[in-house]
Amino acid sequence: MTDVFPAGDDLGPAKVIRVREPGLGLKGVLVLDNVACGPSIGGLRMAPDVTVEECFRLARAMTMKNAAAGLAHGGGKSVLWGDPRAPRERKEPLIRAFAHALRNESDYIFGPDMGTDETCMAWIEDEIGRAAGLPAALGGLPLDELGATGWGILNCAEVAAPHAGFPLAGARVAVQGFGAVGKHAARFLEGRGAKLVAASDSAGTIVDPKGLDAAVLARLKERGGRVCDYPQGEKLGRDAVIGVECDIWIPAARPDVVREDNVGQLRARLVLQGANIPFTPGAEQALAARGVVVVPDFIANAGGVICAAMEYAGATRAAAFDAVAERVRANTEAVLGEAKSRGVPPRAAAEALALRRVREAMGYRRFSIF
């Protein structure tokens, strides 16, 4: 883990905390980016190759996401170096120790992210009493089980598809990263008449222009299988999903999967960013020049954090899902409408929306805090 942290700006970060416990093999970082709107909610990401820079970028994305969604929460993110597939006896002590080290950081509320789930949040809740996305048995709204982020992507798609010039019914969908977010997005979109034609995971890509069954794929994954275990369709390499011809392309895995060196392969009319920071800025600019509508991450995938915030406030599942639908739809319409009227990419319009809300909140603070 490097000690060199990226430079901040006038928004943040408010605080950066490095956690190490060599005896446990614990290495982690918390970035509290901006808490002007309230205590931050942001996921705990666990992977062997996370980086400090990634944590900084994700924390800023959460500031923008929570502000754009109109939540009374700022942005923060934590990362933990480790194997998310490690057995419980190795994974649980790491997560509990990391949470315990951050027990006094009341401006940060843990949530699930890549490599962590509601079970991990239960350990954190037991350790420090400050987590969202808890198991239902603890009164929570388990985000991955319910598919809150995928529900938000569906609502985003219903608004965005007409802006991209096609109806959602019959639209061809490709999902890069058929995991907790991707499988639910595919399921919800399939329920509205869209057709899943490609899906990928870390081991490969399955493609069938006639359509894949999202429920069958999900069951394969839940049993520990891979998308290429699907009985029909063409089996290709992991990165082949980028070049599949489709109407809607949904990145739902790691950062920077589409870059300047491969963006030319993408053949879609609409991108709904289900993952955080999945494209480089240059890739988004290239797509804008081609007329591809790209709904940025902190608009398209806000369903999870909206649901988490509602859970933390004591809301029911129905109220949380209604809030996701209402806020994601309103923000998607506002962003795409402003992008068209100003002649700017959707990300520029989305950032302007979020920054207005963050700066207004900062103006109410007594001290010049982030």
C-alpha positions in Angstrom: 0.0 0.0 0.0 1.5 3.3 -1.0 1.7 6.3 1.4 1.3 8.7 -1.5 -2.3 10.0 -1.7 -3.7 11.9 -4.7 -4.1 15.6 -4.3 -7.4 17.0 -3.1 -9.4 20.0 -4.3 -11.9 22.5 -2.8 -14.5 19.7 -2.3 -12.3 17.3 -0.4 -11.2 14.9 0.8 -12.1 15.8 4.4 -10.1 12.9 5.9 -8.0 10.0 4.8 -7.3 7.1 7.2 -4.9 4.3 6.6 -5.3 1.1 8.7 -2.7 -1.6 9.1 -2.4 -4.6 11.4 0.5 -6.7 10.1 -0.3 -9.6 12.5 -3.7 -10.0 10.8 -2.4 -9.1 7.3 -4.8 -6.1 7.5 -4.4 -3.3 5.0 -7.2 -0.8 4.4 -8.0 2.8 3.6 -11.0 5.0 4.3 -11.5 8.2 2.2 -14.1 10.6 3.6 -14.5 12.8 0.6 -17.2 15.4 1.5 -19.6 15.4 4.4 -21.3 18.7 3.9 -24.7 17.0 3.1 -24.4 14.7 6.1 -22.5 11.6 7.3 -21.2 9.7 4.3 -22.6 6.4 3.1 -20.2 4.4 0.9 -19.4 0.8 0.3 -16.5 -1.3 1.6 -14.7 -2.8 -1.4 -12.6 -5.9 -0.9 -10.2 -7.2 -3.5 -6.5 -8.2 -3.7 -5.7 -5.5 -6.3 -7.6 -2.4 -5.0 -5.6 0.8 -5.0 -5.5 4.1 -3.0 -6.3 6.0 -6.2 -9.4 3.8 -6.8 -10.6 4.5 -3.3 -10.2 8.3 -3.8 -12.1 8.2 -7.1 -14.9 6.0 -5.7 -15.2 8.3 -2.7 -15.7 11.3 -5.0 -18.2 9.3 -7.0 -20.2 8.7 -3.8 -20.2 12.4 -3.0 -21.6 13.1 -6.4 -24.1 10.2 -6.3 -25.5 11.0 -2.9 -25.8 14.7 -3.7 -27.4 14.0 -7.1 -29.9 11.6 -5.4 -30.8 14.4 -2.9 -29.8 12.3 0.1 -28.7 13.8 3.5 -25.4 12.0 3.2 -22.0 12.8 1.9 -19.5 10.7 0.1 -16.9 8.2 1.4 -15.4 4.9 0.4 -13.3 2.2 2.0 -11.1 -0.4 0.5 -9.6 -3.5 2.0 -6.9 -5.6 0.5 -7.8 -9.2 0.5 -9.5 -12.1 -1.3 -13.3 -11.7 -1.1 -13.6 -15.5 -1.7 -11.5 -16.4 1.3 -13.1 -18.7 3.8 -15.1 -17.0 6.6 -12.5 -17.8 9.3 -10.0 -15.6 7.4 -12.4 -12.9 5.9 -14.5 -12.2 9.0 -11.5 -11.2 11.3 -10.2 -8.8 8.7 -13.5 -7.0 8.2 -14.2 -6.9 11.9 -10.7 -5.5 12.7 -11.0 -2.9 9.9 -14.4 -1.8 11.2 -13.2 -1.7 14.8 -10.3 0.5 13.8 -12.8 3.0 12.3 -15.3 2.7 15.1 -15.0 6.4 16.0 -15.4 7.7 12.5 -19.0 8.6 12.9 -19.1 10.5 9.5 -18.8 7.1 7.7 -21.5 4.5 7.4 -20.4 1.2 5.9 -22.3 -0.3 3.0 -21.8 -3.4 0.8 -19.7 -3.1 -2.4 -17.7 -5.4 -4.6 -16.3 -8.2 -2.5 -18.6 -7.6 0.5 -22.3 -8.4 1.1 -25.0 -8.2 3.8 -23.2 -10.9 5.9 -20.1 -8.6 6.0 -22.4 -5.7 7.0 -23.8 -7.8 9.8 -20.3 -8.3 11.2 -19.7 -4.6 11.0 -23.0 -3.8 12.7 -22.2 -6.2 15.4 -18.7 -4.6 15.8 -19.5 -0.9 15.7 -23.3 -0.5 15.2 -22.9 1.5 12.0 -23.7 -0.2 8.7 -26.4 -0.3 6.0 -27.5 -3.1 3.7 -28.0 -5.5 6.6 -29.6 -9.0 6.4 -33.3 -9.1 6.7 -33.0 -11.0 10.0 -31.4 -7.8 11.4 -34.2 -5.6 10.1 -32.2 -4.6 7.0 -32.9 -4.3 3.3 -30.2 -6.6 1.8 -29.3 -4.7 -1.3 -27.8 -7.6 -3.3 -30.6 -10.0 -2.5 -33.3 -7.4 -3.4 -31.5 -6.0 -6.4 -31.9 -2.3 -5.4 -29.2 -1.1 -7.8 -30.6 -3.2 -10.6 -34.1 -1.8 -9.9 -32.6 1.7 -10.3 -31.0 0.7 -13.6 -34.4 -0.4 -14.9 -36.0 2.9 -14.0 -33.0 4.7 -15.6 -33.4 2.6 -18.7 -37.1 3.4 -19.0 -36.3 7.1 -19.1 -33.1 7.0 -21.1 -34.2 4.6 -24.0 -36.5 7.2 -25.7 -33.6 9.8 -25.4 -31.4 7.2 -27.3 -34.1 6.8 -29.9 -35.6 3.3 -29.3 -38.2 1.6 -27.1 -37.2 -0.5 -24.1 -39.4 -3.4 -25.2 -37.4 -5.6 -27.6 -34.1 -3.8 -26.8 -31.0 -6.0 -26.9 -29.0 -5.9 -23.6 -25.4 -6.8 -22.9 -24.2 -7.0 -19.3 -20.5 -6.9 -18.5 -20.1 -8.4 -15.0 -23.0 -10.7 -14.3 -22.9 -10.5 -10.5 -25.0 -8.8 -7.8 -25.8 -5.8 -9.9 -25.8 -7.2 -13.4 -28.0 -10.2 -12.7 -30.8 -8.1 -11.2 -30.6 -5.4 -13.9 -31.0 -8.1 -16.5 -33.9 -9.7 -14.7 -35.8 -6.4 -14.3 -35.1 -5.4 -17.9 -36.2 -8.8 -19.1 -39.5 -8.2 -17.2 -40.1 -5.1 -19.3 -39.6 -6.9 -22.6 -35.9 -6.3 -23.2 -33.7 -9.2 -24.4 -30.4 -10.2 -22.8 -28.1 -11.1 -25.6 -24.7 -11.3 -23.8 -23.3 -11.5 -20.3 -19.8 -11.9 -19.0 -18.0 -12.7 -15.8 -14.3 -12.9 -14.9 -14.0 -16.2 -16.9 -15.7 -15.5 -20.2 -18.7 -14.2 -22.2 -21.8 -16.0 -23.4 -23.6 -14.6 -26.4 -26.9 -15.5 -28.1 -28.6 -13.0 -30.4 -31.9 -15.0 -29.9 -31.7 -14.2 -26.1 -30.4 -15.7 -22.9 -32.5 -16.5 -19.9 -31.4 -14.2 -17.1 -32.9 -16.4 -14.4 -31.0 -19.5 -15.6 -27.8 -17.6 -15.7 -28.4 -16.2 -12.2 -29.0 -19.7 -10.9 -25.7 -20.9 -12.5 -23.8 -18.2 -10.8 -25.4 -18.8 -7.4 -24.3 -22.4 -7.6 -20.7 -21.3 -8.2 -20.8 -21.7 -11.9 -19.7 -19.3 -14.7 -21.8 -17.7 -17.5 -20.1 -20.0 -20.0 -21.7 -23.0 -18.3 -25.0 -21.8 -19.9 -26.1 -24.6 -22.3 -26.8 -22.5 -25.4 -25.0 -19.7 -27.1 -21.5 -18.9 -28.2 -18.7 -19.0 -25.6 -16.1 -16.2 -25.9 -13.4 -14.6 -23.9 -14.0 -12.3 -21.0 -13.4 -9.0 -22.9 -15.5 -10.0 -25.9 -18.6 -8.6 -24.3 -17.4 -5.1 -25.2 -17.8 -5.8 -28.9 -21.3 -7.4 -28.8 -23.8 -5.6 -30.9 -26.7 -4.4 -28.7 -28.9 -1.5 -27.8 -28.0 -1.2 -24.1 -24.6 -2.0 -22.7 -24.3 -2.2 -18.9 -20.9 -2.3 -17.2 -21.4 -3.8 -13.8 -17.9 -4.8 -12.6 -14.6 -3.1 -12.1 -13.4 0.4 -12.9 -12.0 1.5 -16.2 -13.2 -1.5 -18.2 -13.7 0.7 -21.3 -10.8 2.9 -22.1 -9.4 4.9 -25.0 -7.7 1.7 -26.4 -10.9 -0.4 -26.6 -13.8 2.1 -26.7 -13.9 1.7 -30.5 -15.1 -1.9 -30.1 -18.3 -0.9 -28.2 -21.4 -1.2 -30.4 -24.3 0.1 -28.4 -26.7 3.0 -28.5 -27.1 3.5 -24.8 -24.8 2.8 -21.9 -26.1 2.6 -18.3 -23.2 2.6 -15.9 -24.1 0.0 -13.3 -20.5 -0.1 -11.9 -18.7 2.9 -10.4 -16.1 4.7 -12.6 -16.3 1.9 -15.3 -15.1 4.2 -18.2 -12.2 6.5 -18.4 -13.0 10.1 -19.2 -11.5 9.8 -22.7 -13.7 6.8 -23.5 -16.8 8.7 -22.5 -15.7 11.6 -24.7 -15.2 9.3 -27.6 -18.7 7.8 -27.2 -20.3 11.3 -26.9 -18.6 12.2 -30.2 -20.3 9.1 -31.8 -23.7 10.0 -30.4 -23.9 7.2 -27.9 -25.9 8.2 -24.8 -24.0 7.4 -21.6 -25.8 7.7 -18.3 -23.1 8.2 -15.7 -22.5 5.9 -12.8 -23.7 8.2 -10.1 -27.0 8.7 -11.8 -27.7 5.2 -13.2 -26.5 3.0 -10.3 -27.8 5.2 -7.4 -30.5 2.7 -6.5 -28.3 0.8 -4.0 -27.2 3.8 -1.9 -30.8 5.3 -2.0 -32.1 2.0 -0.6 -29.2 1.9 2.0 -30.1 5.5 3.1 -33.7 4.6 3.4 -32.9 1.5 5.4 -30.7 3.5 7.7 -33.6 5.9 8.3 -35.9 3.0 9.1 -37.9 2.8 5.9 -39.7 -0.3 4.6 -38.7 -2.2 1.4 -41.7 -0.8 -0.5 -40.9 2.8 0.5 -37.2 2.3 -0.4 -38.0 0.9 -3.8 -40.5 3.7 -4.5 -37.8 6.2 -3.5 -35.3 4.6 -5.8 -37.7 4.7 -8.8 -38.8 8.3 -8.1 -35.2 9.7 -7.6 -33.5 7.8 -10.4 -36.2 8.6 -12.9 -36.2 12.3 -12.0 -32.5 12.6 -12.1 -32.1 10.7 -15.4 -34.7 13.0 -17.1 -33.1 16.1 -15.6 -29.6 15.1 -16.7 -30.5 14.0 -20.2 -32.7 17.0 -20.7 -30.0 19.4 -19.6 -27.4 17.6 -21.7 -29.5 18.0 -24.8 -30.4 21.7 -24.1 -26.8 22.7 -23.4 -25.2 20.5 -26.0 -22.9 18.8 -23.4 -22.3 15.1 -22.5 -24.6 13.7 -19.8 -21.7 13.5 -17.3 -21.1 17.2 -17.5 -24.8 17.8 -16.9 -24.9 15.3 -14.0 -21.8 16.8 -12.4 -23.3 20.3 -12.6 -26.5 19.0 -10.9 -24.5 17.3 -8.1 -22.1 20.1 -7.5 -24.9 22.6 -7.2 -26.3 20.6 -4.3 -22.9 19.9 -2.6 -21.9 23.6 -2.8 -25.2 24.7 -1.5 -24.8 22.3 1.5 -21.3 23.6 2.1 -22.7 27.1 2.3 -24.8 26.2 5.3 -21.9 24.9 7.3 -20.4 27.1 10.1 -16.9 26.1 9.3 -15.2 25.6 5.9 -15.3 21.8 6.2 -15.6 19.3 3.4 
